[in-house]
Amino acid sequence: MIFKYVIAVIRPDVLKEVEVRLGPHVRGMMVTKVMGSGGYTNFMARDLQTEHVKIEIFAEELMVDGIVRTIMETAHSDIPGAGIVAVLPMERFLHVRTGSEAFPDDAH
């Protein structure tokens, strides 16, 4: 099985809806509050950074297009700074407890 690493940086106000829509397709995800600037800069903030949330998902390759489509449709906005989505290859996936190779659908 081939797995991919999906990273999305989105506005905090759409996180709940993204979680709900991804629920049936994703077994687990990590969500982190992040600050930064990119194509859009918040000139009203002292440090020019905006607050977003980062979603990280390890997914089977066959599921990735649906996950990306769901995030894009749900988080889409015409407002600058709506976010980004990236898909990266995964070389290894290991259980910290056992040190063994693993995949997200393992019961370990």
Secondary structure, DSSP 8 states (H G I E B T S, - for coil): --EEEEEEEE-GGGHHHHHHHHTTT-S--EEEEEEE-SSS--TTSTTS-EEEEEEEEEEEHHHHHHHHHHHHHHH--SSTT-EEEEEEE-S--B-TTT--B--TTS--
